Amino acid sequence: MGGLAKLAWLFLKIGVIFFGGGYVLIPLLHRIMVDQLQWLTLKEFLDGVALSQLTPGPLAMLATFTGFKAAGFPGALVGTVFIFLPCTVLMLAISSRYEKMRNMELIRNTLDGLLPAVVGLVAAAAWNLGKTSLSSGRDFTLLIAGLLILQFTRISPMFVILGAAVVGLVFHFS
């Protein structure tokens, strides 16, 4: 299968199982993009995840970034389009039936069952990223500081990420 076709097929499959936000898929994306296909190094993957937090839809930025690394601008375009294609088609299909579906007990029970699994997948992704990226006491201090700022203030996550980047630059060059 050609490079762009392989990218399209991969991101189409990921888009089909994409549920609950990009964090749920981080372990899967890591395994595919870093371990199996080696389109990204671990550092590039972590940088892509960190940068994607500055944009709406964290998975979109990572799909675009990975597509670009794998096949240049056409790869970035294919990755972005095909990650969103399944959810766009699904939304178009169910939007007219939403009122009927939201009151169906089967749908409510299914979503109630998925919620704990999504929380577990997000926790697993946090654990995997934390193991890899927390290599010093300073890193752990930044983690705790960011957690406390986000939990107890109304500061935007974007400013917390930018602040952590500035701290990283200052400590790296001092």
Residue pairs with C-beta under 8 A, 6 or more apart in sequence:
1 9
3 70
3 71
3 75
4 71
4 74
4 75
4 78
7 67
7 70
7 71
7 75
7 78
7 79
7 82
8 78
8 81
8 82
9 82
10 32
10 37
10 82
11 63
11 67
11 78
11 79
11 82
11 83
12 82
12 85
12 86
14 25
14 28
14 29
14 32
14 59
14 63
14 83
15 82
15 83
15 84
15 85
15 86
15 87
16 86
17 25
17 28
18 24
18 25
18 59
18 83
18 86
18 87
19 114
19 118
20 114
20 118
20 121
20 122
21 58
21 59
21 118
21 122
22 52
22 57
22 58
22 59
22 62
23 58
23 121
23 122
23 125
23 126
24 118
24 121
24 122
24 125
25 59
26 49
26 125
26 128
26 129
27 121
27 124
27 125
27 128
29 45
29 59
29 62
29 66
30 45
30 128
33 39
33 40
33 45
33 66
34 40
34 41
34 42
34 45
37 70
39 66
39 69
39 70
40 48
40 65
40 66
40 69
42 132
44 65
44 69
46 129
46 132
46 133
48 61
48 62
48 65
48 66
49 58
49 62
49 129
50 161
51 61
51 65
52 58
52 59
52 60
52 61
52 62
52 65
53 157
53 158
53 161
54 61
54 158
54 161
54 162
55 61
59 83
60 80
60 83
60 84
63 79
63 80
63 82
63 83
64 76
64 79
64 80
65 76
66 75
66 79
67 75
67 76
67 77
67 78
67 79
67 80
68 75
68 76
68 79
69 75
70 79
71 78
94 101
101 107
102 108
130 143
133 139
134 140
134 143
138 171
142 164
142 167
142 168
146 160
146 164
149 155
149 160
150 157
150 160
